[in-house]
């Protein structure tokens, strides 16, 4: 698999160099994009004292550019800058090649299984139960995506889409880590003393419309080779489906994670339904976390709505309800979180 992916990269690079020497394509010019979300919440915890209220923000500024060579090959770049102070100020930074052969990403970007995953439809921006951006409950966000290797430097290939189907594969070399990430290669592996070697990721999805019905579905598999003797490889199997019809969106997604240490294995799944009409959208999302090695679980519900104030400006509000126990991997006592906010997209 490694030789196939590296060979594809060499072929794309050679094509780009050959075509570029006789091309009249314009030099790449960068444009700006991104998002910014500001939120305020009040929370009630049945457990250790924590902040009952908090104002917080999350955002990124995206620098993007691309050009098209005379032979039709497109070459582009994207760099994402965090809009707040973090240990990893540059979130993702990669270049890409696109043509009749498909697309190749090279650099610090998420894996094929992650990028092709069908996420659940949240009734509110950022506070959905698949999003780690805004949560008042530590260590408990029930993501169903394959995020073991996150933004580690990698190469990813996507096939052209045919009859709604597309395939993808990623290879992450040993000890790849994005600049500024502290060189913990496979963040977010939040397990002290645990580290992986090379990693592979595979994804497939289906996107199609049938009259007034929109359908999306995905499957993914990701494996990180254990770098410490006596530990198992880290494997994740993911899947998701979403259906949209007459203003309604129904969906659900799932992840089974076999971790380096079996004590941290878990299953996450979520289901959701939303309805939108004009500038309004509202709905409910449910999520469940089940650690394999603990007699406990966590359930969560978010109920909320959003209203589009103008192009790229969305006001939202809602409540998160958490019901859970505590163990080494999860902290989520009974909690109620009431939030409001505004998201800007630009």
C-alpha positions as CSV (number, residue, x, y, z in Angstrom):
1,X,0.0,0.0,0.0
2,X,2.9,2.4,0.9
3,X,4.5,1.9,-2.5
4,X,1.2,2.5,-4.4
5,X,0.5,5.7,-2.6
6,X,4.1,7.0,-2.9
7,X,4.1,6.1,-6.6
8,X,0.9,8.0,-7.2
9,X,2.5,11.1,-5.5
10,X,5.6,10.9,-7.6
11,X,3.5,10.6,-10.8
12,X,1.4,13.6,-9.8
13,X,4.4,15.7,-8.9
14,X,6.2,14.8,-12.2
15,X,3.1,15.7,-14.2
16,X,2.9,19.1,-12.4
17,X,6.5,19.9,-13.1
18,X,6.3,18.9,-16.7
19,X,3.1,20.8,-17.4
20,X,4.2,23.8,-15.4
21,X,7.3,24.4,-17.5
22,X,5.2,25.1,-20.6
23,X,2.1,26.6,-18.9
24,X,0.7,30.0,-19.0
25,X,-1.2,29.5,-15.8
26,X,-1.4,32.4,-13.4
27,X,0.7,32.4,-10.2
28,X,-1.3,31.3,-7.2
29,X,-3.0,34.1,-5.4
30,X,-4.3,33.6,-1.8
31,X,-7.8,34.4,-0.7
32,X,-9.2,34.6,2.8
33,X,-12.0,32.5,4.4
34,X,-12.8,30.9,7.7
35,X,-15.2,31.3,10.6
36,X,-15.6,32.8,14.1
37,X,-18.0,31.7,16.8
38,X,-18.7,33.4,20.1
39,X,-20.8,31.7,22.8
40,X,-22.0,32.2,26.3
41,X,-23.2,29.3,28.5
42,X,-24.5,28.6,32.0
43,X,-24.1,25.1,33.4
44,X,-25.3,23.1,36.4
45,X,-23.2,20.1,37.4
46,X,-24.0,17.2,39.7
47,X,-20.4,16.6,40.7
48,X,-17.1,18.6,41.4
49,X,-17.4,22.3,41.3
50,X,-16.7,23.9,37.9
51,X,-17.3,27.2,36.2
52,X,-21.1,27.7,36.2
53,X,-20.9,30.4,33.5
54,X,-18.4,31.1,30.7
55,X,-17.9,33.2,27.6
56,X,-15.7,31.6,24.9
57,X,-14.9,31.7,21.3
58,X,-13.6,29.5,18.5
59,X,-12.4,30.5,15.1
60,X,-10.0,30.0,12.2
61,X,-8.7,32.1,9.3
62,X,-8.1,30.1,6.1
63,X,-5.7,31.1,3.4
64,X,-6.5,29.4,0.1
65,X,-5.2,29.5,-3.4
66,X,-5.1,27.5,-6.6
67,X,-4.2,27.6,-10.2
68,X,-5.0,25.5,-13.3
69,X,-2.2,24.5,-15.7
70,X,-2.7,24.2,-19.5
71,X,-3.3,20.5,-19.3
72,X,-6.2,21.0,-16.9
73,X,-4.2,19.9,-13.7
74,X,-5.2,22.0,-10.7
75,X,-2.7,22.7,-7.9
76,X,-3.7,24.4,-4.7
77,X,-2.7,25.2,-1.1
78,X,-4.6,25.8,2.1
79,X,-3.2,27.0,5.5
80,X,-5.6,27.4,8.5
81,X,-4.6,29.8,11.3
82,X,-6.3,29.5,14.7
83,X,-8.1,32.7,15.8
84,X,-7.1,32.2,19.4
85,X,-4.0,31.3,21.4
86,X,-3.2,27.6,21.3
87,X,-0.2,25.3,21.4
88,X,-0.8,24.6,17.7
89,X,-1.4,28.0,16.2
90,X,-1.5,26.6,12.6
91,X,-4.2,24.0,12.5
92,X,-3.8,22.5,9.0
93,X,-1.4,23.3,6.2
94,X,-1.3,21.3,2.9
95,X,-1.1,21.4,-0.8
96,X,-3.3,19.4,-3.3
97,X,-3.4,18.2,-6.9
98,X,-6.6,17.5,-8.7
99,X,-7.4,16.2,-12.2
100,X,-9.1,13.4,-14.1
101,X,-7.1,10.9,-11.9
102,X,-8.8,12.2,-8.7
103,X,-7.2,14.3,-6.0
104,X,-4.1,14.0,-3.8
105,X,-3.5,15.9,-0.6
106,X,0.0,16.3,0.8
107,X,0.7,17.8,4.2
108,X,-1.0,18.4,7.5
109,X,-4.6,17.5,6.9
110,X,-7.1,15.0,8.3
111,X,-7.2,11.5,7.0
112,X,-9.4,9.9,4.3
113,X,-11.7,8.1,6.8
114,X,-12.2,11.4,8.6
115,X,-12.8,13.6,5.5
116,X,-15.2,11.2,3.9
117,X,-17.2,10.5,7.1
118,X,-20.9,11.3,7.2
119,X,-21.4,13.3,10.3
120,X,-24.7,13.7,12.1
121,X,-26.7,16.9,11.5
122,X,-26.5,19.1,14.6
123,X,-29.4,21.5,15.3
124,X,-26.9,24.2,16.2
125,X,-23.4,25.3,15.0
126,X,-20.4,24.1,17.1
127,X,-22.4,22.8,20.0
128,X,-23.4,19.6,18.3
129,X,-22.4,16.3,20.0
130,X,-19.9,15.4,17.2
131,X,-18.0,18.7,17.7
132,X,-15.2,19.2,20.2
133,X,-15.2,23.0,19.7
134,X,-17.6,24.0,22.4
135,X,-18.5,21.6,25.2
136,X,-18.7,22.2,29.0
137,X,-18.2,18.5,29.8
138,X,-14.6,17.4,29.8
139,X,-13.2,14.4,28.0
140,X,-16.6,13.3,26.8
141,X,-17.4,14.5,23.4
142,X,-18.8,11.4,21.6
143,X,-17.1,11.9,18.2
144,X,-18.0,9.2,15.6
145,X,-15.2,10.2,13.2
146,X,-11.8,8.5,12.8
147,X,-9.5,11.1,14.4
148,X,-6.6,9.1,15.8
149,X,-4.0,10.6,13.4
150,X,-5.7,14.0,13.2
151,X,-3.6,16.5,11.3
152,X,-0.3,14.6,11.3
153,X,1.6,15.1,8.0
154,X,0.3,12.5,5.5
155,X,-0.5,11.8,1.9
156,X,-4.1,11.1,0.9
157,X,-5.6,10.0,-2.4
158,X,-9.3,10.3,-3.5
159,X,-10.6,8.6,-6.6
160,X,-13.0,10.5,-9.0
161,X,-16.6,10.1,-8.0
162,X,-18.5,7.6,-10.1
163,X,-22.3,7.0,-9.9
164,X,-22.2,8.7,-6.5
165,X,-19.4,6.6,-5.0
166,X,-15.9,7.7,-4.1
167,X,-12.9,5.9,-2.3
168,X,-10.0,7.4,-0.4
169,X,-6.8,6.2,1.3
170,X,-4.1,7.9,3.5
171,X,-0.6,7.0,4.6
172,X,1.0,8.6,7.6
173,X,4.8,7.9,7.9
174,X,6.6,7.1,11.1
175,X,6.8,10.1,13.5
176,X,5.0,12.5,11.2
177,X,3.7,15.6,13.1
178,X,2.5,19.0,12.0
179,X,4.8,21.9,12.7
180,X,4.1,23.4,16.2
181,X,2.2,20.4,17.3
182,X,4.8,19.4,19.9
183,X,5.7,16.3,17.8
184,X,3.3,14.0,19.6
185,X,2.7,12.3,16.2
186,X,-0.8,11.1,16.5
187,X,-2.6,13.8,18.5
188,X,-5.3,13.6,19.8
189,X,-4.1,10.3,21.5
190,X,-4.5,11.7,25.0
191,X,-2.9,8.7,26.8
192,X,0.3,9.4,28.6
193,X,3.2,7.2,27.4
194,X,1.3,5.8,24.5
195,X,2.5,6.6,20.9
196,X,2.0,5.2,17.5
197,X,4.2,4.5,14.5
198,X,3.0,4.7,10.9
199,X,-0.8,4.8,10.2
200,X,-3.2,3.9,7.4
201,X,-6.7,5.2,6.8
202,X,-9.3,4.2,4.3
203,X,-12.7,5.7,3.5
204,X,-15.7,5.3,1.1
205,X,-18.8,7.4,0.7
206,X,-21.9,7.8,-1.4
207,X,-23.6,11.0,-2.3
208,X,-26.7,11.1,-4.5
209,X,-30.0,12.9,-5.0
210,X,-33.2,11.2,-6.0
211,X,-35.8,13.8,-7.0
212,X,-36.4,15.6,-3.7
213,X,-34.4,13.1,-1.5
214,X,-30.7,13.7,-0.7
215,X,-28.7,10.7,0.5
216,X,-25.2,10.5,2.0
217,X,-23.5,7.5,3.5
218,X,-20.0,6.5,4.5
219,X,-17.7,3.8,5.8
220,X,-14.2,4.2,7.2
221,X,-11.3,2.2,8.7
222,X,-8.2,3.6,10.3
223,X,-5.2,1.8,12.0
224,X,-2.2,3.2,13.8
225,X,0.6,0.7,14.4
226,X,1.5,0.5,18.1
227,X,4.9,1.9,18.9
228,X,5.3,0.4,22.4
229,X,5.8,-3.3,23.0
230,X,2.9,-5.1,24.6
231,X,0.3,-2.7,23.2
232,X,-2.3,-3.4,20.5
233,X,-2.6,-1.4,17.3
234,X,-5.2,1.4,17.5
235,X,-8.1,0.7,15.1
236,X,-11.3,2.6,14.4
237,X,-14.3,1.5,12.3
238,X,-16.7,4.3,11.4
239,X,-20.0,4.7,9.5
240,X,-22.7,7.2,8.9
241,X,-25.9,7.9,7.0
242,X,-27.9,11.1,6.4
243,X,-31.2,11.6,4.5
244,X,-32.8,14.9,3.6
245,X,-36.4,15.4,2.4
246,X,-38.9,18.3,2.4
247,X,-36.9,20.3,5.0
248,X,-36.2,17.4,7.3
249,X,-32.8,15.9,7.9
250,X,-32.4,12.5,9.5
251,X,-29.1,10.8,10.3
252,X,-26.9,8.8,12.5
253,X,-23.2,7.7,12.8
254,X,-21.1,5.2,14.7
255,X,-17.5,4.5,15.7
256,X,-15.9,1.4,17.3
257,X,-12.5,2.2,18.8
258,X,-9.9,-0.4,19.8
259,X,-7.3,1.6,21.6
260,X,-3.6,0.9,22.3
261,X,-4.7,-0.1,25.8
262,X,-7.9,-2.3,25.9
263,X,-9.0,-0.3,29.0
264,X,-9.7,2.6,26.7
265,X,-11.7,0.8,24.0
266,X,-15.1,2.4,23.4
267,X,-18.2,2.6,21.2
268,X,-19.7,6.0,20.2
269,X,-22.9,6.5,18.3
270,X,-25.4,9.3,17.6
271,X,-28.8,9.9,15.9
272,X,-30.4,13.2,14.9
273,X,-33.3,14.9,13.3
274,X,-33.7,18.5,12.3
275,X,-36.3,20.6,10.4
276,X,-35.6,23.8,8.6
277,X,-37.8,26.3,6.8
278,X,-36.5,29.6,5.3
279,X,-33.9,31.0,7.7
280,X,-34.9,28.7,10.6
281,X,-33.6,25.3,11.6
282,X,-34.3,23.4,14.8
283,X,-33.9,19.8,16.0
284,X,-32.5,17.3,18.5
285,X,-29.4,15.1,18.6
286,X,-28.7,12.1,20.8
287,X,-25.3,10.5,21.5
288,X,-24.1,7.5,23.5
289,X,-20.6,6.5,24.7
290,X,-19.9,3.0,26.0
291,X,-16.4,2.2,27.3
292,X,-15.7,-1.5,26.9
293,X,-13.7,-1.9,30.2
294,X,-16.0,0.0,32.5
295,X,-19.5,-0.7,33.9
296,X,-20.6,2.8,33.0
297,X,-21.8,4.8,30.0
298,X,-22.6,8.4,29.0
299,X,-25.7,9.6,27.2
300,X,-26.2,13.1,25.9
301,X,-28.9,15.2,24.1
302,X,-28.7,18.6,22.5
303,X,-31.9,20.5,21.7
304,X,-31.7,23.8,19.9
305,X,-32.2,26.0,16.9
306,X,-30.6,28.5,14.7
307,X,-31.6,31.5,12.6
308,X,-29.8,33.0,9.6
309,X,-29.5,36.8,10.2
310,X,-27.8,37.4,6.9
311,X,-25.2,35.9,4.6
312,X,-22.7,34.0,6.7
313,X,-24.3,35.2,10.0
314,X,-26.1,32.6,12.2
315,X,-27.6,33.1,15.7
316,X,-28.2,30.0,17.7
317,X,-29.2,28.7,21.2
318,X,-30.1,25.5,23.0
319,X,-29.4,23.1,25.8
320,X,-27.1,20.1,26.3
321,X,-28.3,17.4,28.7
322,X,-25.7,14.9,30.0
323,X,-26.3,11.7,32.0
324,X,-23.3,9.7,32.9
325,X,-20.7,8.2,35.3
326,X,-17.0,8.8,35.8
327,X,-14.1,6.5,35.1
328,X,-10.5,6.8,33.9
329,X,-11.6,7.7,30.3
330,X,-14.8,9.6,30.8
331,X,-15.9,12.5,33.0
332,X,-19.5,13.3,32.7
333,X,-21.7,13.6,35.7
334,X,-25.3,14.7,35.3
335,X,-25.0,18.1,33.6
336,X,-27.3,20.7,32.1
337,X,-25.7,23.3,29.8
338,X,-27.7,26.3,28.4
339,X,-26.0,28.2,25.6
340,X,-26.4,31.0,23.1
341,X,-24.1,32.3,20.4
342,X,-23.4,33.7,17.0
343,X,-21.3,32.1,14.2
344,X,-19.8,34.1,11.4
345,X,-18.6,32.4,8.2
346,X,-16.4,34.4,5.7
